[in-house]
Structures are given as structure tokens and as C-alpha cells.
Amino acid sequence: MGVVFLIVVGGILGWLAAIIMRVEDARGIGRNVAAGIGGAIVTGFLVGPLLGFGHILDGRHSIAGLLTALAGAIVLLLAVNLLQKRELR
């Protein structure tokens, strides 16, 4: 159940991260959601337990964990956009 929650919330956080970074466009919605899911999974499995928020598979969800997942989504979305712009040059 924790992984499904992480995927759904990660998709929402990816969309929110795109709005925060002002990189949302109609063609990149899938990329933004995928970056959000990836960032949320990385932070949910690796960063959250290191910071003491608990492992995502334990079923404990907190505001601090969600904010950490949002930060992970923003970082991953930033990396994806930087790599994409580098390929266009």
C-alpha cells in the first residue's frame, strides 16, 4: 500500500514541482509526473529513513516526508530539464 501511495502522491508532487519551477507545458506533463514519481520514490526509500521520517513501506506518512518527496521531485525535475536543454544545443 505504501508504494501505491508513493506513486499517486509522487505524480501529484511532480505536477506541483513543475508549477513551482514554472516548467509546465502540455507536452511535458508525463515527464513532470514521471520525475515526481522518481523523486518521491528515491526520497521515500532512501532519504526519508536517513532523516528519521521512517521507511515508506511502514505505512507512516507525515508532512515532513511529503515535503521531502516534493524536494526530491523538484531536484529530479531540475536535473531532467537541464539534461534536456543540454541535448538541444
N, CA, C and O atoms as a GROMACS GRO file, in nm:
protein
  356
    1MET      N    1   0.081  -0.119   0.000
    1MET     CA    2   0.000   0.000   0.000
    1MET      C    3   0.086   0.126   0.000
    1MET      O    4   0.048   0.227  -0.060
    2GLY      N    5   0.200   0.122   0.066
    2GLY     CA    6   0.288   0.238   0.073
    2GLY      C    7   0.343   0.276  -0.063
    2GLY      O    8   0.357   0.395  -0.093
    3VAL      N    9   0.374   0.176  -0.147
    3VAL     CA   10   0.429   0.205  -0.279
    3VAL      C   11   0.323   0.269  -0.369
    3VAL      O   12   0.353   0.361  -0.444
    4VAL      N   13   0.199   0.219  -0.362
    4VAL     CA   14   0.091   0.277  -0.441
    4VAL      C   15   0.066   0.422  -0.398
    4VAL      O   16   0.049   0.510  -0.483
    5PHE      N   17   0.066   0.445  -0.268
    5PHE     CA   18   0.051   0.581  -0.216
    5PHE      C   19   0.163   0.670  -0.266
    5PHE      O   20   0.141   0.785  -0.304
    6LEU      N   21   0.284   0.616  -0.266
    6LEU     CA   22   0.401   0.691  -0.310
    6LEU      C   23   0.392   0.727  -0.458
    6LEU      O   24   0.430   0.837  -0.497
    7ILE      N   25   0.342   0.636  -0.540
    7ILE     CA   26   0.329   0.661  -0.684
    7ILE      C   27   0.222   0.767  -0.710
    7ILE      O   28   0.243   0.859  -0.789
    8VAL      N   29   0.107   0.755  -0.644
    8VAL     CA   30   0.000   0.851  -0.664
    8VAL      C   31   0.041   0.989  -0.615
    8VAL      O   32   0.025   1.088  -0.686
    9VAL      N   33   0.094   0.995  -0.494
    9VAL     CA   34   0.136   1.124  -0.439
    9VAL      C   35   0.256   1.177  -0.516
    9VAL      O   36   0.268   1.298  -0.534
   10GLY      N   37   0.344   1.090  -0.562
   10GLY     CA   38   0.458   1.133  -0.643
   10GLY      C   39   0.416   1.198  -0.772
   10GLY      O   40   0.476   1.297  -0.815
   11GLY      N   41   0.313   1.145  -0.835
   11GLY     CA   42   0.261   1.207  -0.956
   11GLY      C   43   0.206   1.346  -0.930
   11GLY      O   44   0.229   1.439  -1.007
   12ILE      N   45   0.134   1.360  -0.820
   12ILE     CA   46   0.081   1.491  -0.782
   12ILE      C   47   0.194   1.586  -0.747
   12ILE      O   48   0.192   1.704  -0.785
   13LEU      N   49   0.294   1.536  -0.675
   13LEU     CA   50   0.408   1.620  -0.638
   13LEU      C   51   0.490   1.660  -0.760
   13LEU      O   52   0.546   1.770  -0.763
   14GLY      N   53   0.499   1.572  -0.860
   14GLY     CA   54   0.569   1.608  -0.984
   14GLY      C   55   0.498   1.721  -1.057
   14GLY      O   56   0.563   1.812  -1.109
   15TRP      N   57   0.366   1.715  -1.060
   15TRP     CA   58   0.289   1.823  -1.121
   15TRP      C   59   0.308   1.952  -1.041
   15TRP      O   60   0.326   2.059  -1.100
   16LEU      N   61   0.305   1.942  -0.908
   16LEU     CA   62   0.324   2.058  -0.822
   16LEU      C   63   0.466   2.115  -0.837
   16LEU      O   64   0.485   2.236  -0.837
   17ALA      N   65   0.566   2.026  -0.849
   17ALA     CA   66   0.704   2.070  -0.868
   17ALA      C   67   0.719   2.145  -1.000
   17ALA      O   68   0.792   2.244  -1.007
   18ALA      N   69   0.650   2.100  -1.104
   18ALA     CA   70   0.656   2.169  -1.233
   18ALA      C   71   0.594   2.308  -1.224
   18ALA      O   72   0.642   2.402  -1.287
   19ILE      N   73   0.488   2.321  -1.145
   19ILE     CA   74   0.427   2.452  -1.126
   19ILE      C   75   0.520   2.543  -1.048
   19ILE      O   76   0.535   2.660  -1.082
   20ILE      N   77   0.582   2.490  -0.943
   20ILE     CA   78   0.675   2.569  -0.861
   20ILE      C   79   0.792   2.618  -0.945
   20ILE      O   80   0.834   2.733  -0.933
   21MET      N   81   0.845   2.529  -1.030
   21MET     CA   82   0.961   2.564  -1.112
   21MET      C   83   0.923   2.639  -1.240
   21MET      O   84   1.010   2.686  -1.312
   22ARG      N   85   0.794   2.649  -1.268
   22ARG     CA   86   0.741   2.716  -1.387
   22ARG      C   87   0.794   2.652  -1.516
   22ARG      O   88   0.836   2.722  -1.608
   23VAL      N   89   0.791   2.520  -1.520
   23VAL     CA   90   0.831   2.448  -1.641
   23VAL      C   91   0.716   2.364  -1.697
   23VAL      O   92   0.738   2.274  -1.778
   24GLU      N   93   0.594   2.394  -1.654
   24GLU     CA   94   0.481   2.314  -1.700
   24GLU      C   95   0.442   2.353  -1.842
   24GLU      O   96   0.435   2.471  -1.876
   25ASP      N   97   0.418   2.253  -1.922
   25ASP     CA   98   0.364   2.273  -2.055
   25ASP      C   99   0.286   2.148  -2.091
   25ASP      O  100   0.300   2.044  -2.027
   26ALA      N  101   0.204   2.157  -2.193
   26ALA     CA  102   0.115   2.047  -2.228
   26ALA      C  103   0.192   1.923  -2.273
   26ALA      O  104   0.148   1.811  -2.250
   27ARG      N  105   0.307   1.942  -2.337
   27ARG     CA  106   0.383   1.827  -2.387
   27ARG      C  107   0.464   1.759  -2.280
   27ARG      O  108   0.500   1.643  -2.296
   28GLY      N  109   0.494   1.826  -2.169
   28GLY     CA  110   0.582   1.770  -2.068
   28GLY      C  111   0.512   1.720  -1.944
   28GLY      O  112   0.579   1.695  -1.843
   29ILE      N  113   0.381   1.703  -1.947
   29ILE     CA  114   0.309   1.658  -1.828
   29ILE      C  115   0.355   1.519  -1.787
   29ILE      O  116   0.379   1.495  -1.668
   30GLY      N  117   0.369   1.429  -1.880
   30GLY     CA  118   0.414   1.294  -1.849
   30GLY      C  119   0.554   1.293  -1.790
   30GLY      O  120   0.583   1.218  -1.696
   31ARG      N  121   0.642   1.376  -1.845
   31ARG     CA  122   0.778   1.386  -1.793
   31ARG      C  123   0.778   1.442  -1.652
   31ARG      O  124   0.853   1.394  -1.566
   32ASN      N  125   0.696   1.542  -1.627
   32ASN     CA  126   0.688   1.601  -1.494
   32ASN      C  127   0.635   1.502  -1.391
   32ASN      O  128   0.687   1.493  -1.280
   33VAL      N  129   0.532   1.428  -1.429
   33VAL     CA  130   0.475   1.329  -1.338
   33VAL      C  131   0.576   1.217  -1.313
   33VAL      O  132   0.590   1.171  -1.199
   34ALA      N  133   0.646   1.173  -1.418
   34ALA     CA  134   0.747   1.068  -1.400
   34ALA      C  135   0.862   1.116  -1.312
   34ALA      O  136   0.912   1.040  -1.229
   35ALA      N  137   0.903   1.240  -1.329
   35ALA     CA  138   1.008   1.295  -1.243
   35ALA      C  139   0.960   1.304  -1.098
   35ALA      O  140   1.036   1.280  -1.005
   36GLY      N  141   0.834   1.338  -1.079
   36GLY     CA  142   0.778   1.344  -0.944
   36GLY      C  143   0.773   1.208  -0.880
   36GLY      O  144   0.805   1.193  -0.762
   37ILE      N  145   0.732   1.107  -0.957
   37ILE     CA  146   0.728   0.971  -0.904
   37ILE      C  147   0.868   0.924  -0.871
   37ILE      O  148   0.890   0.864  -0.766
   38GLY      N  149   0.963   0.949  -0.961
   38GLY     CA  150   1.102   0.910  -0.936
   38GLY      C  151   1.161   0.978  -0.814
   38GLY      O  152   1.226   0.915  -0.732
   39GLY      N  153   1.137   1.107  -0.803
   39GLY     CA  154   1.188   1.182  -0.688
   39GLY      C  155   1.124   1.136  -0.558
   39GLY      O  156   1.192   1.126  -0.456
   40ALA      N  157   0.994   1.108  -0.561
   40ALA     CA  158   0.926   1.061  -0.442
   40ALA      C  159   0.972   0.922  -0.401
   40ALA      O  160   0.985   0.893  -0.283
   41ILE      N  161   0.998   0.836  -0.499
   41ILE     CA  162   1.046   0.701  -0.467
   41ILE      C  163   1.186   0.707  -0.407
   41ILE      O  164   1.214   0.640  -0.308
   42VAL      N  165   1.273   0.787  -0.467
   42VAL     CA  166   1.410   0.799  -0.414
   42VAL      C  167   1.408   0.853  -0.272
   42VAL      O  168   1.475   0.800  -0.184
   43THR      N  169   1.332   0.959  -0.250
   43THR     CA  170   1.329   1.016  -0.116
   43THR      C  171   1.253   0.927  -0.019
   43THR      O  172   1.288   0.921   0.099
   44GLY      N  173   1.150   0.858  -0.066
   44GLY     CA  174   1.073   0.771   0.022
   44GLY      C  175   1.150   0.649   0.068
   44GLY      O  176   1.132   0.603   0.181
   45PHE      N  177   1.235   0.596  -0.018
   45PHE     CA  178   1.311   0.476   0.018
   45PHE      C  179   1.449   0.506   0.075
   45PHE      O  180   1.499   0.429   0.157
   46LEU      N  181   1.510   0.616   0.034
   46LEU     CA  182   1.648   0.642   0.077
   46LEU      C  183   1.663   0.759   0.173
   46LEU      O  184   1.718   0.744   0.282
   47VAL      N  185   1.614   0.874   0.133
   47VAL     CA  186   1.639   0.996   0.211
   47VAL      C  187   1.552   1.001   0.336
   47VAL      O  188   1.600   1.038   0.443
   48GLY      N  189   1.425   0.964   0.325
   48GLY     CA  190   1.334   0.968   0.439
   48GLY      C  191   1.384   0.888   0.559
   48GLY      O  192   1.389   0.941   0.670
   49PRO      N  193   1.421   0.761   0.540
   49PRO     CA  194   1.473   0.685   0.654
   49PRO      C  195   1.603   0.742   0.711
   49PRO      O  196   1.627   0.732   0.831
   50LEU      N  197   1.687   0.800   0.626
   50LEU     CA  198   1.811   0.860   0.676
   50LEU      C  199   1.784   0.982   0.764
   50LEU      O  200   1.859   1.009   0.858
   51LEU      N  201   1.677   1.054   0.733
   51LEU     CA  202   1.642   1.173   0.810
   51LEU      C  203   1.550   1.141   0.928
   51LEU      O  204   1.514   1.231   1.004
   52GLY      N  205   1.512   1.016   0.944
   52GLY     CA  206   1.428   0.975   1.056
   52GLY      C  207   1.280   0.987   1.032
   52GLY      O  208   1.203   0.985   1.129
   53PHE      N  209   1.236   0.998   0.908
   53PHE     CA  210   1.093   1.007   0.878
   53PHE      C  211   1.028   0.869   0.867
   53PHE      O  212   0.907   0.860   0.850
   54GLY      N  213   1.106   0.764   0.875
   54GLY     CA  214   1.054   0.629   0.862
   54GLY      C  215   1.055   0.583   0.718
   54GLY      O  216   1.061   0.663   0.625
   55HIS      N  217   1.051   0.452   0.702
   55HIS     CA  218   1.050   0.392   0.570
   55HIS      C  219   0.910   0.397   0.514
   55HIS      O  220   0.813   0.379   0.588
   56ILE      N  221   0.896   0.421   0.385
   56ILE     CA  222   0.765   0.438   0.323
   56ILE      C  223   0.682   0.309   0.330
   56ILE      O  224   0.559   0.315   0.332
   57LEU      N  225   0.747   0.193   0.334
   57LEU     CA  226   0.674   0.068   0.341
   57LEU      C  227   0.618   0.040   0.480
   57LEU      O  228   0.538  -0.052   0.496
   58ASP      N  229   0.657   0.118   0.580
   58ASP     CA  230   0.600   0.104   0.714
   58ASP      C  231   0.458   0.158   0.721
   58ASP      O  232   0.384   0.127   0.814
   59GLY      N  233   0.419   0.238   0.623
   59GLY     CA  234   0.285   0.295   0.621
   59GLY      C  235   0.272   0.423   0.701
   59GLY      O  236   0.160   0.472   0.722
   60ARG      N  237   0.383   0.478   0.744
   60ARG     CA  238   0.378   0.604   0.818
   60ARG      C  239   0.402   0.718   0.720
   60ARG      O  240   0.505   0.724   0.655
   61HIS      N  241   0.306   0.807   0.712
   61HIS     CA  242   0.318   0.921   0.622
   61HIS      C  243   0.309   1.048   0.706
   61HIS      O  244   0.226   1.057   0.796
   62SER      N  245   0.393   1.144   0.676
   62SER     CA  246   0.394   1.269   0.752
   62SER      C  247   0.413   1.386   0.656
   62SER      O  248   0.449   1.370   0.540
   63ILE      N  249   0.387   1.503   0.709
   63ILE     CA  250   0.407   1.625   0.630
   63ILE      C  251   0.554   1.641   0.595
   63ILE      O  252   0.588   1.681   0.483
   64ALA      N  253   0.641   1.611   0.690
   64ALA     CA  254   0.785   1.622   0.663
   64ALA      C  255   0.827   1.525   0.553
   64ALA      O  256   0.909   1.560   0.468
   65GLY      N  257   0.772   1.406   0.552
   65GLY     CA  258   0.802   1.310   0.446
   65GLY      C  259   0.752   1.357   0.311
   65GLY      O  260   0.820   1.339   0.209
   66LEU      N  261   0.632   1.417   0.308
   66LEU     CA  262   0.578   1.469   0.182
   66LEU      C  263   0.659   1.587   0.132
   66LEU      O  264   0.682   1.600   0.011
   67LEU      N  265   0.703   1.673   0.222
   67LEU     CA  266   0.787   1.785   0.180
   67LEU      C  267   0.922   1.737   0.129
   67LEU      O  268   0.978   1.796   0.036
   68THR      N  269   0.974   1.632   0.188
   68THR     CA  270   1.099   1.573   0.140
   68THR      C  271   1.078   1.513   0.001
   68THR      O  272   1.165   1.527  -0.086
   69ALA      N  273   0.966   1.447  -0.020
   69ALA     CA  274   0.935   1.392  -0.152
   69ALA      C  275   0.918   1.503  -0.254
   69ALA      O  276   0.958   1.488  -0.370
   70LEU      N  277   0.857   1.614  -0.214
   70LEU     CA  278   0.845   1.729  -0.304
   70LEU      C  279   0.981   1.785  -0.341
   70LEU      O  280   1.006   1.819  -0.457
   71ALA      N  281   1.070   1.793  -0.243
   71ALA     CA  282   1.206   1.841  -0.271
   71ALA      C  283   1.278   1.745  -0.367
   71ALA      O  284   1.348   1.789  -0.457
   72GLY      N  285   1.260   1.615  -0.347
   72GLY     CA  286   1.319   1.518  -0.439
   72GLY      C  287   1.264   1.530  -0.579
   72GLY      O  288   1.338   1.518  -0.677
   73ALA      N  289   1.133   1.556  -0.590
   73ALA     CA  290   1.072   1.575  -0.722
   73ALA      C  291   1.125   1.700  -0.790
   73ALA      O  292   1.149   1.699  -0.910
   74ILE      N  293   1.143   1.807  -0.714
   74ILE     CA  294   1.197   1.931  -0.770
   74ILE      C  295   1.339   1.910  -0.819
   74ILE      O  296   1.375   1.954  -0.928
   75VAL      N  297   1.421   1.842  -0.740
   75VAL     CA  298   1.560   1.818  -0.778
   75VAL      C  299   1.567   1.731  -0.904
   75VAL      O  300   1.643   1.760  -0.996
   76LEU      N  301   1.488   1.625  -0.907
   76LEU     CA  302   1.490   1.537  -1.024
   76LEU      C  303   1.436   1.608  -1.148
   76LEU      O  304   1.488   1.588  -1.258
   77LEU      N  305   1.333   1.688  -1.131
   77LEU     CA  306   1.279   1.763  -1.244
   77LEU      C  307   1.379   1.866  -1.295
   77LEU      O  308   1.389   1.889  -1.416
   78LEU      N  309   1.451   1.928  -1.204
   78LEU     CA  310   1.556   2.022  -1.244
   78LEU      C  311   1.664   1.951  -1.324
   78LEU      O  312   1.711   2.002  -1.426
   79ALA      N  313   1.705   1.832  -1.278
   79ALA     CA  314   1.807   1.756  -1.350
   79ALA      C  315   1.758   1.714  -1.489
   79ALA      O  316   1.833   1.721  -1.586
   80VAL      N  317   1.633   1.672  -1.498
   80VAL     CA  318   1.578   1.632  -1.628
   80VAL      C  319   1.574   1.750  -1.723
   80VAL      O  320   1.608   1.737  -1.840
   81ASN      N  321   1.532   1.866  -1.674
   81ASN     CA  322   1.526   1.984  -1.760
   81ASN      C  323   1.665   2.031  -1.802
   81ASN      O  324   1.683   2.075  -1.915
   82LEU      N  325   1.762   2.023  -1.713
   82LEU     CA  326   1.899   2.061  -1.751
   82LEU      C  327   1.955   1.968  -1.856
   82LEU      O  328   2.021   2.012  -1.950
   83LEU      N  329   1.930   1.839  -1.842
   83LEU     CA  330   1.978   1.743  -1.942
   83LEU      C  331   1.907   1.762  -2.075
   83LEU      O  332   1.970   1.749  -2.181
   84GLN      N  333   1.779   1.792  -2.072
   84GLN     CA  334   1.705   1.813  -2.196
   84GLN      C  335   1.756   1.938  -2.268
   84GLN      O  336   1.772   1.935  -2.390
   85LYS      N  337   1.781   2.045  -2.198
   85LYS     CA  338   1.830   2.167  -2.261
   85LYS      C  339   1.971   2.148  -2.315
   85LYS      O  340   2.008   2.209  -2.416
   86ARG      N  341   2.050   2.064  -2.248
   86ARG     CA  342   2.185   2.035  -2.297
   86ARG      C  343   2.179   1.959  -2.429
   86ARG      O  344   2.262   1.981  -2.517
   87GLU      N  345   2.081   1.869  -2.443
   87GLU     CA  346   2.067   1.792  -2.566
   87GLU      C  347   2.022   1.878  -2.683
   87GLU      O  348   2.051   1.846  -2.798
   88LEU      N  349   1.950   1.987  -2.655
   88LEU     CA  350   1.901   2.073  -2.762
   88LEU      C  351   2.009   2.158  -2.825
   88LEU      O  352   1.992   2.206  -2.937
   89ARG      N  353   2.120   2.180  -2.755
   89ARG     CA  354   2.226   2.266  -2.806
   89ARG      C  355   2.306   2.200  -2.912
   89ARG      O  356   2.400   2.260  -2.965
   0.00000   0.00000   0.00000
